[in-house]
Amino acid sequence: MTAQNSATLPDAIAVRTAAGPRPVATARRTPWAGTLLAALGVVVFSLTFPATSWALEGMGPWSVTTCRITLAALASLGVLLALRVPVPARRHWGGLAVVAGGTVVGFPLLTALALRTATTSHAAVVVGLLPLTTAAYASVRSRTRHSRTFWAASVAGAVVVAGFALQQSGGAPGLGDLYLLLALLVCAAGYAEGGRLAGDMPGWQVVAWGLVACLPLSAVGAAVALGAEPVHLTGRSVAGLLWVVLGSQLLGMAVWYRGMALTGVARASQLQLAQPLLTLVWAVVLLGEHLTPAAPLAAVAVLVCIAVTQRSRR
């Protein structure tokens, strides 16, 4: 099958030859396209915690995580086979392993475990600090230097979001906070490596190969988890599981990695400062949680910080 067949996917701008993917020349010329794609990813991700909470109403955390990975991996494998996408070069598999460990397995599992005891609003602390952690990892990994203005705005945004989310949830630490801290670290590495790889191959392929690499382990894990944990499926639990599979794991990751490749990992990561506030809105609408009057003020402060990071020079 020819390269034209992949043009229907989110990052069809990538050019692929028979020998495999090659770097996208337009990545340096379309930063705002990358910003828009990354922003779409943030909106999709903002529904992940509420959807996971819905899924946990009918399944245990291990079942939710392993089924999420297995279903997304099977869908990805089908697309890769249908399009006859060549296997990535050996030099890419190290980065794909980090993507798989961080965003495919680590973050979903650790946040599902955390949400057994932590509220959705409290879990938003992870996302509030994730942009800063991702930018730091990416800067060290790629040896990219950003201005003091960029880092000042990044830190300020992280402080505003984390402080607001902690105040919203009461700020009580617990076992869930340990899971959330670990989720923060592994996800930052997965995001940064995925954004780097998306400069050499389409973003959806980064996600797809990371998922396929986990399929043998996740399939066995799903069988064991479903037998060990109680399963009481409801309409909400099925809807939540489908969203984390099709939205968070597939669509969201594909446009997110593509956006990072176009506009830069560190700059794109700062768009996630808005994600906790969006998550809190969804928590009110979908889960019946309550916001404080400080929400509008926090939203304005975060938007200002995002604007500064997007306009700062590298």
C-alpha positions as CSV (number, residue, x, y, z in Angstrom):
1,M,0.0,0.0,0.0
2,T,1.3,3.5,-0.9
3,A,2.2,6.4,1.4
4,Q,-1.0,8.2,0.3
5,N,-3.1,5.8,2.4
6,S,-1.8,7.4,5.6
7,A,-3.0,10.9,4.5
8,T,-6.3,10.4,6.2
9,L,-4.7,10.3,9.7
10,P,-4.3,13.3,12.0
11,D,-0.8,14.0,10.9
12,A,-1.1,13.4,7.2
13,I,1.4,16.2,6.6
14,A,4.2,13.6,7.3
15,V,5.8,12.2,4.2
16,R,6.6,8.5,4.2
17,T,8.6,6.6,1.6
18,A,8.9,2.8,1.1
19,A,11.9,2.7,3.4
20,G,10.0,4.3,6.3
21,P,9.1,7.7,7.7
22,R,11.3,10.7,7.4
23,P,11.5,14.0,9.3
24,V,8.8,16.5,8.4
25,A,10.3,19.6,6.7
26,T,7.3,21.7,7.6
27,A,7.7,21.3,11.3
28,R,9.9,24.4,11.5
29,R,7.5,26.5,9.6
30,T,4.1,25.8,11.3
31,P,4.4,26.4,15.0
32,W,0.9,27.7,15.3
33,A,-0.5,24.5,13.6
34,G,1.4,22.6,16.3
35,T,-0.1,24.8,19.0
36,L,-3.6,24.1,17.8
37,L,-3.0,20.4,17.6
38,A,-1.4,20.3,21.1
39,A,-4.4,22.4,22.4
40,L,-6.8,19.8,21.0
41,G,-4.8,17.1,22.8
42,V,-5.2,19.1,26.0
43,V,-9.0,19.3,25.6
44,V,-9.1,15.5,25.0
45,F,-6.8,14.8,28.0
46,S,-8.9,17.0,30.3
47,L,-11.6,14.3,30.2
48,T,-9.3,11.5,31.1
49,F,-9.7,11.7,34.9
50,P,-13.6,11.9,34.8
51,A,-13.7,9.1,32.3
52,T,-11.5,7.0,34.4
53,S,-13.7,7.6,37.4
54,W,-16.7,6.5,35.4
55,A,-14.8,3.3,34.3
56,L,-13.8,2.5,37.9
57,E,-17.6,2.3,38.8
58,G,-17.8,-1.0,36.9
59,M,-14.2,-2.3,37.0
60,G,-11.1,-2.4,39.2
61,P,-8.1,-0.2,38.5
62,W,-6.0,-3.0,37.1
63,S,-8.8,-4.1,34.8
64,V,-9.4,-0.6,33.6
65,T,-5.7,-0.1,32.8
66,T,-5.1,-3.4,31.1
67,C,-8.3,-3.3,29.1
68,R,-7.5,0.3,28.0
69,I,-4.1,-0.7,26.7
70,T,-5.3,-3.9,25.1
71,L,-8.2,-2.4,23.2
72,A,-6.1,0.6,22.0
73,A,-3.3,-1.7,21.0
74,L,-5.6,-4.0,19.0
75,A,-7.0,-1.0,17.2
76,S,-3.5,0.4,16.5
77,L,-2.3,-3.0,15.2
78,G,-5.2,-3.2,12.8
79,V,-4.4,0.2,11.4
80,L,-0.6,-0.5,11.1
81,L,-1.3,-3.8,9.3
82,A,-3.9,-2.2,7.0
83,L,-1.6,0.6,6.0
84,R,1.5,-1.7,5.8
85,V,3.5,0.7,8.0
86,P,7.1,-0.4,8.2
87,V,8.6,-1.4,11.6
88,P,10.5,1.6,13.1
89,A,14.2,1.6,12.9
90,R,16.2,0.1,15.8
91,R,17.3,3.5,17.0
92,H,13.7,4.5,17.7
93,W,12.8,1.6,20.0
94,G,14.6,3.0,23.0
95,G,12.4,6.1,22.9
96,L,9.3,4.0,22.1
97,A,10.0,1.9,25.2
98,V,10.0,5.1,27.3
99,V,6.7,6.2,25.6
100,A,5.2,2.8,26.4
101,G,6.3,2.7,30.0
102,G,5.4,6.3,30.7
103,T,2.1,7.1,28.8
104,V,0.8,3.7,27.8
105,V,1.3,1.8,31.1
106,G,2.7,4.0,33.9
107,F,0.4,7.1,33.8
108,P,-2.9,5.2,33.3
109,L,-2.2,2.6,36.0
110,L,-0.8,5.0,38.6
111,T,-3.7,7.5,38.1
112,A,-6.3,4.7,38.2
113,L,-4.8,3.5,41.5
114,A,-4.7,7.1,42.8
115,L,-8.4,7.8,41.9
116,R,-9.5,5.0,44.2
117,T,-8.8,7.4,47.2
118,A,-8.2,10.8,45.6
119,T,-10.9,13.0,44.0
120,T,-10.6,14.1,40.4
121,S,-9.9,17.6,41.5
122,H,-7.0,16.5,43.7
123,A,-5.6,14.3,40.9
124,A,-5.5,17.5,38.8
125,V,-2.3,18.4,40.8
126,V,-0.4,16.0,38.6
127,V,-1.4,17.8,35.4
128,G,-0.7,21.1,37.1
129,L,2.9,20.2,37.6
130,L,3.3,18.0,34.5
131,P,4.1,20.9,32.0
132,L,7.0,22.1,34.1
133,T,8.4,18.6,34.5
134,T,8.0,17.8,30.8
135,A,9.7,21.1,29.8
136,A,12.6,20.4,32.2
137,Y,13.1,16.8,30.9
138,A,12.8,17.8,27.3
139,S,15.3,20.7,27.7
140,V,17.9,18.4,29.3
141,R,17.2,15.6,26.8
142,S,17.5,17.8,23.7
143,R,19.9,20.3,25.2
144,T,17.6,23.2,24.4
145,R,17.8,26.4,26.3
146,H,14.8,28.6,26.9
147,S,14.6,32.2,28.2
148,R,14.3,33.2,31.8
149,T,10.9,34.6,31.0
150,F,9.7,31.1,29.7
151,W,10.9,29.4,32.9
152,A,9.4,32.1,35.2
153,A,6.0,31.9,33.5
154,S,6.2,28.1,33.6
155,V,6.9,28.0,37.3
156,A,4.3,30.6,38.0
157,G,1.7,28.7,36.1
158,A,2.6,25.4,37.9
159,V,2.3,27.1,41.3
160,V,-1.1,28.7,40.4
161,V,-2.5,25.4,39.2
162,A,-1.1,23.2,41.9
163,G,-2.1,25.6,44.6
164,F,-5.7,25.9,43.2
165,A,-6.1,22.2,42.8
166,L,-4.8,21.5,46.4
167,Q,-7.1,24.2,47.8
168,Q,-10.0,22.7,45.9
169,S,-9.4,19.2,47.3
170,G,-8.5,20.3,50.8
171,G,-4.8,19.7,50.4
172,A,-4.8,16.5,52.5
173,P,-1.9,14.2,51.4
174,G,-2.3,10.5,51.3
175,L,-1.3,7.3,49.5
176,G,-2.9,8.6,46.3
177,D,-0.3,11.5,46.3
178,L,2.5,9.0,46.0
179,Y,0.9,7.4,43.0
180,L,0.3,10.8,41.5
181,L,3.9,11.8,42.0
182,L,5.2,8.7,40.3
183,A,2.7,9.3,37.5
184,L,4.0,12.8,37.0
185,L,7.6,11.6,36.6
186,V,6.9,8.7,34.1
187,C,4.5,10.7,32.1
188,A,6.9,13.6,31.6
189,A,9.5,11.3,30.2
190,G,7.0,9.6,27.9
191,Y,5.7,12.9,26.6
192,A,9.2,14.3,25.9
193,E,10.4,11.2,24.2
194,G,7.2,10.9,22.1
195,G,7.5,14.5,21.0
196,R,11.1,13.9,20.0
197,L,10.1,10.8,18.0
198,A,7.3,12.6,16.3
199,G,9.9,14.6,14.5
200,D,11.0,11.4,12.7
201,M,7.7,9.6,12.2
202,P,4.0,10.6,12.3
203,G,2.7,11.1,15.8
204,W,0.0,8.5,15.5
205,Q,2.7,5.9,14.7
206,V,4.6,6.8,17.8
207,V,1.4,6.0,19.8
208,A,0.5,2.9,17.8
209,W,3.9,1.3,18.1
210,G,4.2,2.1,21.8
211,L,0.8,0.4,22.3
212,V,1.6,-2.6,20.1
213,A,4.8,-3.2,22.1
214,C,2.7,-3.6,25.2
215,L,0.1,-5.8,23.7
216,P,1.4,-9.3,24.8
217,L,1.8,-8.2,28.4
218,S,-1.4,-6.2,28.5
219,A,-3.5,-9.0,27.0
220,V,-2.3,-11.4,29.7
221,G,-2.8,-8.7,32.4
222,A,-6.3,-8.0,31.2
223,A,-7.3,-11.7,31.5
224,V,-5.8,-12.0,35.0
225,A,-7.3,-8.7,36.2
226,L,-10.8,-9.4,34.9
227,G,-10.7,-12.7,36.7
228,A,-9.4,-11.2,40.0
229,E,-11.3,-8.0,40.3
230,P,-15.1,-7.6,40.4
231,V,-16.8,-6.4,37.1
232,H,-20.2,-4.7,37.2
233,L,-20.5,-2.9,33.9
234,T,-22.9,0.0,33.6
235,G,-23.5,2.5,30.8
236,R,-21.3,5.0,32.5
237,S,-18.4,2.6,33.1
238,V,-18.5,1.4,29.5
239,A,-18.6,5.0,28.2
240,G,-15.7,5.9,30.5
241,L,-13.6,3.0,29.3
242,L,-14.3,3.8,25.6
243,W,-13.3,7.4,26.1
244,V,-9.9,6.5,27.7
245,V,-9.3,4.1,24.8
246,L,-10.4,6.0,21.8
247,G,-10.0,9.6,23.1
248,S,-7.2,9.7,25.7
249,Q,-5.0,6.8,24.4
250,L,-5.5,7.2,20.6
251,L,-6.8,10.5,19.4
252,G,-5.4,12.7,22.2
253,M,-1.9,11.2,22.0
254,A,-1.7,11.3,18.2
255,V,-2.5,15.0,18.0
256,W,-0.5,15.8,21.1
257,Y,2.7,14.2,19.8
258,R,2.2,15.8,16.4
259,G,1.7,19.2,18.1
260,M,4.9,18.8,20.1
261,A,6.9,17.9,17.0
262,L,5.7,21.1,15.2
263,T,6.0,23.7,18.0
264,G,8.5,22.1,20.4
265,V,8.1,19.9,23.4
266,A,8.7,22.5,26.1
267,R,6.5,25.1,24.6
268,A,3.6,22.7,23.8
269,S,3.8,21.2,27.3
270,Q,2.9,24.6,28.8
271,L,-0.5,24.4,27.2
272,Q,-1.3,21.7,29.7
273,L,-1.4,24.4,32.4
274,A,-5.0,24.8,31.3
275,Q,-5.8,21.1,31.6
276,P,-6.4,20.9,35.4
277,L,-8.9,23.8,35.1
278,L,-10.7,22.0,32.3
279,T,-10.7,18.8,34.3
280,L,-12.2,20.6,37.2
281,V,-15.0,21.9,35.0
282,W,-15.7,18.4,33.7
283,A,-15.6,17.1,37.3
284,V,-18.4,19.5,38.2
285,V,-20.5,18.7,35.1
286,L,-20.0,14.9,35.0
287,L,-19.2,13.9,38.6
288,G,-21.1,16.5,40.6
289,E,-18.0,17.9,42.4
290,H,-17.9,21.6,43.4
291,L,-15.6,24.5,42.5
292,T,-14.7,27.5,44.7
293,P,-15.0,31.1,43.6
294,A,-11.3,31.1,43.1
295,A,-11.7,29.2,39.8
296,P,-12.1,32.2,37.5
297,L,-9.1,33.9,39.0
298,A,-7.0,30.8,38.6
299,A,-8.2,30.5,35.0
300,V,-7.1,34.0,34.1
301,A,-3.7,33.6,35.8
302,V,-3.1,30.4,33.9
303,L,-4.1,31.9,30.6
304,V,-1.6,34.7,31.1
305,C,1.2,32.3,31.9
306,I,0.4,30.2,28.8
307,A,0.5,33.4,26.7
308,V,3.9,34.3,28.0
309,T,5.4,30.9,27.4
310,Q,4.1,30.8,23.8
311,R,5.5,34.2,23.0
312,S,8.9,33.7,24.7
313,R,12.0,33.0,22.6
314,R,14.1,29.9,22.7
